[in-house]
Amino acid sequence: MKRPYQISAMAILLFAVFIGQQAVRMRYYTYEGPGPGFLPLWLSIILGVLAATMFLQATFGRSEPMPQDFVASRVGYIRLGAIIAAMGCAVALITPLGFRLTVLPFLVFLLMVLGRQKPAVTAAVALAGSFGVYYVFVDWLGVPLPVGMFGI
């Protein structure tokens, strides 16, 4: 079971290095306070430390045998492919349709694929995650989010 943890730790470490590389290109601090590079830099540092810790634990720690169900079933891989495709669609549609009209069906789809909750819970979470998050970011925090061609 060491090898999968080591590979995962190295992938996370490479991602942390990439985030750190991009963060140092941004301003760390501005006259108003922390700049756009503040959070990504600290995220990359924390992620790198956690990845290094994971690698060291996997390499020098006690190894556990690989579980029988380590490899997912065919249904699991189909779900994974559907989620990746939905994320690609969301990225492609967020500018033309706007945040709310893209995130609403995306969340409904994700909750239907991943969960076994009641339809009322799915609808409430999707509405809060699309329209509620939009309201909080745009009206309270002043962060612009894509509106789209319909103005919604």
DOPANU-612070 format. One record per residue: residue in one letter; x, y, z of N, C-alpha, C in turn. Coordinates in nm, 2 decimals. Layout:
% DOPANU-612070
+------+--------+--------+--------+--------+--------+--------+--------+--------+--------+
! lopa !    npx !    npy !    npz !   capx !   capy !   capz !    cpx !    cpy !    cpz !
+------+--------+--------+--------+--------+--------+--------+--------+--------+--------+
!    A !      X !      Y !      Z !      X !      Y !      Z !      X !      Y !      Z !
...
+------+--------+--------+--------+--------+--------+--------+--------+--------+--------+
END
This chain:
% DOPANU-612070
+------+--------+--------+--------+--------+--------+--------+--------+--------+--------+
! lopa !    npx !    npy !    npz !   capx !   capy !   capz !    cpx !    cpy !    cpz !
+------+--------+--------+--------+--------+--------+--------+--------+--------+--------+
!    M !   0.08 !  -0.12 !   0.00 !   0.00 !   0.00 !   0.00 !   0.09 !   0.13 !   0.00 !
!    K !   0.22 !   0.11 !   0.01 !   0.31 !   0.22 !   0.01 !   0.30 !   0.30 !  -0.12 !
!    R !   0.31 !   0.23 !  -0.23 !   0.33 !   0.29 !  -0.36 !   0.21 !   0.39 !  -0.40 !
!    P !   0.08 !   0.35 !  -0.38 !  -0.02 !   0.45 !  -0.41 !  -0.01 !   0.58 !  -0.33 !
!    Y !   0.03 !   0.57 !  -0.20 !   0.04 !   0.69 !  -0.11 !   0.16 !   0.77 !  -0.16 !
!    Q !   0.27 !   0.71 !  -0.20 !   0.38 !   0.78 !  -0.25 !   0.35 !   0.85 !  -0.38 !
!    I !   0.28 !   0.79 !  -0.47 !   0.25 !   0.85 !  -0.59 !   0.15 !   0.97 !  -0.57 !
!    S !   0.05 !   0.95 !  -0.48 !  -0.04 !   1.06 !  -0.45 !   0.04 !   1.18 !  -0.39 !
!    A !   0.13 !   1.15 !  -0.30 !   0.20 !   1.25 !  -0.23 !   0.29 !   1.33 !  -0.33 !
!    M !   0.35 !   1.26 !  -0.42 !   0.43 !   1.33 !  -0.52 !   0.34 !   1.42 !  -0.62 !
!    A !   0.23 !   1.37 !  -0.65 !   0.14 !   1.45 !  -0.74 !   0.09 !   1.57 !  -0.66 !
!    I !   0.06 !   1.56 !  -0.54 !   0.02 !   1.67 !  -0.46 !   0.13 !   1.77 !  -0.44 !
!    L !   0.25 !   1.72 !  -0.42 !   0.37 !   1.81 !  -0.41 !   0.40 !   1.88 !  -0.54 !
!    L !   0.38 !   1.82 !  -0.65 !   0.40 !   1.89 !  -0.78 !   0.29 !   2.00 !  -0.80 !
!    F !   0.17 !   1.97 !  -0.75 !   0.07 !   2.07 !  -0.76 !   0.10 !   2.18 !  -0.67 !
!    A !   0.15 !   2.16 !  -0.55 !   0.19 !   2.26 !  -0.46 !   0.30 !   2.35 !  -0.51 !
!    V !   0.40 !   2.29 !  -0.58 !   0.50 !   2.36 !  -0.64 !   0.45 !   2.45 !  -0.75 !
!    F !   0.36 !   2.40 !  -0.83 !   0.30 !   2.48 !  -0.94 !   0.22 !   2.60 !  -0.88 !
!    I !   0.14 !   2.58 !  -0.78 !   0.07 !   2.69 !  -0.71 !   0.17 !   2.79 !  -0.66 !
!    G !   0.27 !   2.74 !  -0.59 !   0.37 !   2.83 !  -0.54 !   0.44 !   2.92 !  -0.65 !
!    Q !   0.47 !   2.85 !  -0.76 !   0.53 !   2.92 !  -0.87 !   0.44 !   3.03 !  -0.93 !
!    Q !   0.32 !   3.00 !  -0.94 !   0.22 !   3.10 !  -0.98 !   0.20 !   3.21 !  -0.88 !
!    A !   0.21 !   3.18 !  -0.75 !   0.18 !   3.27 !  -0.65 !   0.29 !   3.38 !  -0.64 !
!    V !   0.42 !   3.34 !  -0.66 !   0.53 !   3.43 !  -0.65 !   0.52 !   3.53 !  -0.76 !
!    R !   0.45 !   3.51 !  -0.87 !   0.43 !   3.60 !  -0.98 !   0.34 !   3.71 !  -0.94 !
!    M !   0.26 !   3.69 !  -0.84 !   0.16 !   3.79 !  -0.79 !   0.21 !   3.87 !  -0.67 !
!    R !   0.15 !   3.98 !  -0.65 !   0.19 !   4.07 !  -0.54 !   0.15 !   4.00 !  -0.41 !
!    Y !   0.24 !   3.99 !  -0.31 !   0.21 !   3.93 !  -0.18 !   0.13 !   4.02 !  -0.09 !
!    Y !   0.17 !   4.15 !  -0.10 !   0.10 !   4.24 !  -0.01 !   0.09 !   4.37 !  -0.08 !
!    T !  -0.03 !   4.44 !  -0.06 !  -0.06 !   4.57 !  -0.12 !  -0.07 !   4.67 !   0.00 !
!    Y !  -0.09 !   4.79 !  -0.04 !  -0.11 !   4.90 !   0.06 !  -0.24 !   4.88 !   0.14 !
!    E !  -0.34 !   4.80 !   0.08 !  -0.46 !   4.78 !   0.15 !  -0.46 !   4.65 !   0.24 !
!    G !  -0.36 !   4.57 !   0.22 !  -0.35 !   4.45 !   0.30 !  -0.30 !   4.33 !   0.21 !
!    P !  -0.33 !   4.21 !   0.25 !  -0.28 !   4.10 !   0.17 !  -0.32 !   4.11 !   0.02 !
!    G !  -0.23 !   4.08 !  -0.06 !  -0.25 !   4.09 !  -0.21 !  -0.30 !   3.96 !  -0.26 !
!    P !  -0.31 !   3.95 !  -0.40 !  -0.36 !   3.83 !  -0.46 !  -0.27 !   3.71 !  -0.45 !
!    G !  -0.14 !   3.73 !  -0.41 !  -0.05 !   3.62 !  -0.40 !  -0.04 !   3.56 !  -0.26 !
!    F !  -0.10 !   3.63 !  -0.16 !  -0.09 !   3.59 !  -0.02 !  -0.15 !   3.45 !   0.00 !
!    L !  -0.28 !   3.43 !  -0.03 !  -0.34 !   3.30 !  -0.01 !  -0.28 !   3.19 !  -0.09 !
!    P !  -0.26 !   3.20 !  -0.22 !  -0.20 !   3.09 !  -0.29 !  -0.06 !   3.05 !  -0.24 !
!    L !   0.02 !   3.15 !  -0.20 !   0.15 !   3.11 !  -0.15 !   0.14 !   3.03 !  -0.02 !
!    W !   0.06 !   3.07 !   0.07 !   0.05 !   2.99 !   0.19 !  -0.02 !   2.86 !   0.17 !
!    L !  -0.11 !   2.86 !   0.08 !  -0.18 !   2.73 !   0.04 !  -0.07 !   2.63 !  -0.02 !
!    S !   0.02 !   2.68 !  -0.10 !   0.12 !   2.60 !  -0.16 !   0.22 !   2.55 !  -0.05 !
!    I !   0.25 !   2.63 !   0.04 !   0.34 !   2.59 !   0.15 !   0.28 !   2.49 !   0.24 !
!    I !   0.16 !   2.51 !   0.28 !   0.09 !   2.41 !   0.36 !   0.07 !   2.28 !   0.29 !
!    L !   0.03 !   2.29 !   0.16 !   0.01 !   2.17 !   0.08 !   0.14 !   2.09 !   0.06 !
!    G !   0.25 !   2.17 !   0.04 !   0.37 !   2.10 !   0.02 !   0.42 !   2.03 !   0.15 !
!    V !   0.40 !   2.09 !   0.26 !   0.44 !   2.03 !   0.39 !   0.35 !   1.90 !   0.41 !
!    L !   0.22 !   1.91 !   0.39 !   0.14 !   1.79 !   0.41 !   0.17 !   1.68 !   0.31 !
!    A !   0.21 !   1.72 !   0.18 !   0.25 !   1.62 !   0.09 !   0.38 !   1.55 !   0.13 !
!    A !   0.47 !   1.63 !   0.18 !   0.60 !   1.57 !   0.22 !   0.58 !   1.48 !   0.34 !
!    T !   0.49 !   1.52 !   0.43 !   0.46 !   1.44 !   0.55 !   0.40 !   1.31 !   0.50 !
!    M !   0.31 !   1.32 !   0.41 !   0.24 !   1.20 !   0.36 !   0.34 !   1.10 !   0.29 !
!    F !   0.43 !   1.16 !   0.22 !   0.54 !   1.08 !   0.15 !   0.63 !   1.01 !   0.25 !
!    L !   0.67 !   1.08 !   0.35 !   0.76 !   1.03 !   0.45 !   0.69 !   0.92 !   0.54 !
!    Q !   0.56 !   0.94 !   0.57 !   0.48 !   0.84 !   0.64 !   0.47 !   0.71 !   0.56 !
!    A !   0.44 !   0.73 !   0.43 !   0.42 !   0.62 !   0.34 !   0.55 !   0.54 !   0.32 !
!    T !   0.66 !   0.61 !   0.32 !   0.79 !   0.55 !   0.29 !   0.85 !   0.48 !   0.41 !
!    F !   0.84 !   0.55 !   0.53 !   0.91 !   0.49 !   0.65 !   0.81 !   0.44 !   0.75 !
!    G !   0.68 !   0.46 !   0.73 !   0.59 !   0.41 !   0.82 !   0.55 !   0.26 !   0.80 !
!    R !   0.47 !   0.21 !   0.88 !   0.42 !   0.07 !   0.88 !   0.33 !   0.06 !   0.75 !
!    S !   0.35 !  -0.04 !   0.67 !   0.27 !  -0.07 !   0.55 !   0.16 !  -0.16 !   0.58 !
!    E !   0.04 !  -0.12 !   0.53 !  -0.08 !  -0.20 !   0.54 !  -0.10 !  -0.27 !   0.41 !
!    P !  -0.16 !  -0.39 !   0.42 !  -0.19 !  -0.46 !   0.29 !  -0.30 !  -0.39 !   0.22 !
!    M !  -0.30 !  -0.41 !   0.09 !  -0.39 !  -0.34 !   0.00 !  -0.53 !  -0.41 !   0.01 !
!    P !  -0.64 !  -0.33 !   0.04 !  -0.77 !  -0.39 !   0.05 !  -0.82 !  -0.46 !  -0.08 !
!    Q !  -0.90 !  -0.55 !  -0.06 !  -0.96 !  -0.62 !  -0.18 !  -1.03 !  -0.53 !  -0.27 !
!    D !  -1.11 !  -0.43 !  -0.21 !  -1.19 !  -0.34 !  -0.30 !  -1.11 !  -0.21 !  -0.33 !
!    F !  -0.98 !  -0.22 !  -0.34 !  -0.90 !  -0.10 !  -0.36 !  -0.93 !  -0.04 !  -0.50 !
!    V !  -0.94 !  -0.12 !  -0.60 !  -0.98 !  -0.08 !  -0.73 !  -1.13 !  -0.07 !  -0.74 !
!    A !  -1.18 !   0.05 !  -0.79 !  -1.32 !   0.07 !  -0.79 !  -1.39 !  -0.02 !  -0.89 !
!    S !  -1.52 !  -0.03 !  -0.88 !  -1.60 !  -0.11 !  -0.97 !  -1.62 !  -0.03 !  -1.10 !
!    R !  -1.68 !  -0.09 !  -1.20 !  -1.71 !  -0.02 !  -1.33 !  -1.80 !   0.10 !  -1.31 !
!    V !  -1.90 !   0.08 !  -1.22 !  -1.99 !   0.19 !  -1.19 !  -1.91 !   0.31 !  -1.13 !
!    G !  -1.81 !   0.28 !  -1.04 !  -1.73 !   0.39 !  -0.99 !  -1.66 !   0.47 !  -1.09 !
!    Y !  -1.60 !   0.40 !  -1.19 !  -1.53 !   0.47 !  -1.29 !  -1.62 !   0.55 !  -1.39 !
!    I !  -1.74 !   0.49 !  -1.41 !  -1.84 !   0.57 !  -1.49 !  -1.88 !   0.70 !  -1.41 !
!    R !  -1.90 !   0.69 !  -1.28 !  -1.93 !   0.81 !  -1.20 !  -1.82 !   0.91 !  -1.21 !
!    L !  -1.70 !   0.86 !  -1.20 !  -1.58 !   0.95 !  -1.20 !  -1.57 !   1.02 !  -1.34 !
!    G !  -1.59 !   0.95 !  -1.45 !  -1.59 !   1.01 !  -1.58 !  -1.71 !   1.11 !  -1.60 !
!    A !  -1.82 !   1.08 !  -1.54 !  -1.94 !   1.17 !  -1.55 !  -1.91 !   1.30 !  -1.47 !
!    I !  -1.84 !   1.29 !  -1.36 !  -1.81 !   1.41 !  -1.28 !  -1.71 !   1.49 !  -1.35 !
!    I !  -1.61 !   1.43 !  -1.41 !  -1.51 !   1.51 !  -1.48 !  -1.57 !   1.57 !  -1.61 !
!    A !  -1.66 !   1.50 !  -1.68 !  -1.73 !   1.57 !  -1.79 !  -1.82 !   1.68 !  -1.75 !
!    A !  -1.89 !   1.66 !  -1.63 !  -1.97 !   1.77 !  -1.58 !  -1.89 !   1.89 !  -1.54 !
!    M !  -1.77 !   1.87 !  -1.48 !  -1.68 !   1.98 !  -1.45 !  -1.64 !   2.06 !  -1.58 !
!    G !  -1.61 !   1.98 !  -1.68 !  -1.57 !   2.04 !  -1.81 !  -1.68 !   2.12 !  -1.87 !
!    C !  -1.80 !   2.07 !  -1.86 !  -1.92 !   2.15 !  -1.91 !  -1.94 !   2.27 !  -1.83 !
!    A !  -1.92 !   2.26 !  -1.70 !  -1.94 !   2.38 !  -1.61 !  -1.84 !   2.49 !  -1.65 !
!    V !  -1.72 !   2.45 !  -1.67 !  -1.61 !   2.55 !  -1.71 !  -1.65 !   2.61 !  -1.84 !
!    A !  -1.69 !   2.53 !  -1.93 !  -1.73 !   2.59 !  -2.07 !  -1.85 !   2.68 !  -2.06 !
!    L !  -1.94 !   2.65 !  -1.97 !  -2.07 !   2.73 !  -1.98 !  -2.08 !   2.84 !  -1.88 !
!    I !  -1.98 !   2.86 !  -1.79 !  -2.00 !   2.96 !  -1.68 !  -1.99 !   3.10 !  -1.74 !
!    T !  -1.92 !   3.12 !  -1.84 !  -1.91 !   3.26 !  -1.90 !  -2.04 !   3.29 !  -1.98 !
!    P !  -2.08 !   3.20 !  -2.07 !  -2.20 !   3.24 !  -2.15 !  -2.33 !   3.23 !  -2.07 !
!    L !  -2.34 !   3.14 !  -1.97 !  -2.47 !   3.13 !  -1.90 !  -2.47 !   3.20 !  -1.77 !
!    G !  -2.35 !   3.23 !  -1.71 !  -2.34 !   3.29 !  -1.58 !  -2.32 !   3.19 !  -1.47 !
!    F !  -2.28 !   3.24 !  -1.35 !  -2.26 !   3.15 !  -1.24 !  -2.38 !   3.07 !  -1.19 !
!    R !  -2.49 !   3.14 !  -1.17 !  -2.61 !   3.08 !  -1.12 !  -2.67 !   2.97 !  -1.21 !
!    L !  -2.68 !   3.00 !  -1.34 !  -2.74 !   2.91 !  -1.43 !  -2.65 !   2.79 !  -1.46 !
!    T !  -2.52 !   2.80 !  -1.43 !  -2.43 !   2.69 !  -1.46 !  -2.42 !   2.61 !  -1.33 !
!    V !  -2.40 !   2.67 !  -1.22 !  -2.38 !   2.60 !  -1.09 !  -2.50 !   2.52 !  -1.05 !
!    L !  -2.62 !   2.57 !  -1.07 !  -2.75 !   2.51 !  -1.03 !  -2.76 !   2.37 !  -1.09 !
!    P !  -2.76 !   2.35 !  -1.22 !  -2.76 !   2.21 !  -1.27 !  -2.64 !   2.13 !  -1.24 !
!    F !  -2.53 !   2.19 !  -1.23 !  -2.40 !   2.12 !  -1.20 !  -2.42 !   2.06 !  -1.06 !
!    L !  -2.46 !   2.13 !  -0.96 !  -2.48 !   2.08 !  -0.83 !  -2.59 !   1.97 !  -0.82 !
!    V !  -2.70 !   1.99 !  -0.89 !  -2.81 !   1.89 !  -0.90 !  -2.75 !   1.76 !  -0.95 !
!    F !  -2.67 !   1.77 !  -1.06 !  -2.61 !   1.65 !  -1.12 !  -2.52 !   1.58 !  -1.02 !
!    L !  -2.43 !   1.66 !  -0.96 !  -2.33 !   1.60 !  -0.87 !  -2.40 !   1.53 !  -0.75 !
!    L !  -2.50 !   1.60 !  -0.69 !  -2.57 !   1.54 !  -0.58 !  -2.65 !   1.42 !  -0.62 !
!    M !  -2.70 !   1.41 !  -0.74 !  -2.77 !   1.29 !  -0.79 !  -2.67 !   1.18 !  -0.81 !
!    V !  -2.56 !   1.21 !  -0.87 !  -2.46 !   1.10 !  -0.90 !  -2.39 !   1.05 !  -0.77 !
!    L !  -2.36 !   1.14 !  -0.68 !  -2.28 !   1.10 !  -0.57 !  -2.37 !   1.06 !  -0.45 !
!    G !  -2.48 !   1.12 !  -0.43 !  -2.56 !   1.10 !  -0.30 !  -2.68 !   1.02 !  -0.32 !
!    R !  -2.74 !   0.99 !  -0.20 !  -2.86 !   0.92 !  -0.19 !  -2.96 !   0.99 !  -0.10 !
!    Q !  -2.96 !   1.12 !  -0.12 !  -3.05 !   1.21 !  -0.03 !  -3.18 !   1.23 !  -0.10 !
!    K !  -3.27 !   1.29 !  -0.03 !  -3.40 !   1.31 !  -0.08 !  -3.40 !   1.43 !  -0.19 !
!    P !  -3.49 !   1.43 !  -0.28 !  -3.49 !   1.53 !  -0.38 !  -3.51 !   1.67 !  -0.32 !
!    A !  -3.58 !   1.69 !  -0.21 !  -3.59 !   1.82 !  -0.15 !  -3.46 !   1.87 !  -0.10 !
!    V !  -3.38 !   1.78 !  -0.04 !  -3.24 !   1.82 !   0.00 !  -3.15 !   1.86 !  -0.11 !
!    T !  -3.16 !   1.78 !  -0.22 !  -3.08 !   1.81 !  -0.34 !  -3.12 !   1.95 !  -0.40 !
!    A !  -3.25 !   1.98 !  -0.40 !  -3.29 !   2.11 !  -0.45 !  -3.25 !   2.22 !  -0.36 !
!    A !  -3.26 !   2.20 !  -0.23 !  -3.22 !   2.31 !  -0.14 !  -3.07 !   2.33 !  -0.14 !
!    V !  -2.99 !   2.23 !  -0.15 !  -2.85 !   2.25 !  -0.15 !  -2.81 !   2.31 !  -0.29 !
!    A !  -2.87 !   2.27 !  -0.40 !  -2.84 !   2.33 !  -0.53 !  -2.88 !   2.48 !  -0.53 !
!    L !  -2.99 !   2.51 !  -0.48 !  -3.03 !   2.65 !  -0.48 !  -2.95 !   2.74 !  -0.39 !
!    A !  -2.91 !   2.69 !  -0.28 !  -2.82 !   2.76 !  -0.19 !  -2.68 !   2.77 !  -0.24 !
!    G !  -2.64 !   2.67 !  -0.31 !  -2.50 !   2.67 !  -0.37 !  -2.49 !   2.75 !  -0.49 !
!    S !  -2.60 !   2.78 !  -0.56 !  -2.59 !   2.86 !  -0.68 !  -2.64 !   3.00 !  -0.65 !
!    F !  -2.76 !   3.02 !  -0.62 !  -2.81 !   3.16 !  -0.59 !  -2.77 !   3.21 !  -0.46 !
!    G !  -2.76 !   3.13 !  -0.36 !  -2.71 !   3.18 !  -0.23 !  -2.57 !   3.22 !  -0.23 !
!    V !  -2.48 !   3.14 !  -0.29 !  -2.34 !   3.17 !  -0.30 !  -2.32 !   3.30 !  -0.38 !
!    Y !  -2.40 !   3.31 !  -0.49 !  -2.39 !   3.43 !  -0.58 !  -2.42 !   3.55 !  -0.50 !
!    Y !  -2.53 !   3.54 !  -0.42 !  -2.57 !   3.66 !  -0.34 !  -2.46 !   3.70 !  -0.24 !
!    V !  -2.41 !   3.60 !  -0.17 !  -2.30 !   3.63 !  -0.07 !  -2.18 !   3.69 !  -0.13 !
!    F !  -2.13 !   3.63 !  -0.24 !  -2.01 !   3.68 !  -0.30 !  -2.03 !   3.82 !  -0.37 !
!    V !  -2.14 !   3.84 !  -0.44 !  -2.16 !   3.96 !  -0.52 !  -2.21 !   4.07 !  -0.42 !
!    D !  -2.31 !   4.05 !  -0.34 !  -2.37 !   4.15 !  -0.26 !  -2.30 !   4.18 !  -0.13 !
!    W !  -2.26 !   4.08 !  -0.06 !  -2.19 !   4.10 !   0.06 !  -2.04 !   4.13 !   0.05 !
!    L !  -1.97 !   4.05 !  -0.03 !  -1.83 !   4.05 !  -0.04 !  -1.78 !   4.14 !  -0.16 !
!    G !  -1.87 !   4.17 !  -0.25 !  -1.83 !   4.26 !  -0.36 !  -1.74 !   4.19 !  -0.46 !
!    V !  -1.75 !   4.06 !  -0.47 !  -1.67 !   3.98 !  -0.57 !  -1.75 !   3.96 !  -0.69 !
!    P !  -1.70 !   4.01 !  -0.81 !  -1.78 !   3.99 !  -0.93 !  -1.78 !   3.84 !  -0.98 !
!    L !  -1.90 !   3.79 !  -1.01 !  -1.91 !   3.66 !  -1.06 !  -1.97 !   3.67 !  -1.20 !
!    P !  -1.95 !   3.58 !  -1.29 !  -2.01 !   3.59 !  -1.42 !  -2.16 !   3.59 !  -1.42 !
!    V !  -2.22 !   3.68 !  -1.50 !  -2.37 !   3.70 !  -1.50 !  -2.42 !   3.62 !  -1.62 !
!    G !  -2.36 !   3.62 !  -1.74 !  -2.41 !   3.55 !  -1.85 !  -2.50 !   3.63 !  -1.94 !
!    M !  -2.54 !   3.57 !  -2.05 !  -2.61 !   3.64 !  -2.15 !  -2.76 !   3.67 !  -2.11 !
!    F !  -2.81 !   3.60 !  -2.02 !  -2.95 !   3.62 !  -1.97 !  -2.96 !   3.72 !  -1.86 !
!    G !  -2.85 !   3.76 !  -1.81 !  -2.85 !   3.86 !  -1.70 !  -2.90 !   3.80 !  -1.56 !
!    I !  -2.89 !   3.67 !  -1.55 !  -2.93 !   3.60 !  -1.43 !  -2.81 !   3.55 !  -1.35 !
+------+--------+--------+--------+--------+--------+--------+--------+--------+--------+
END
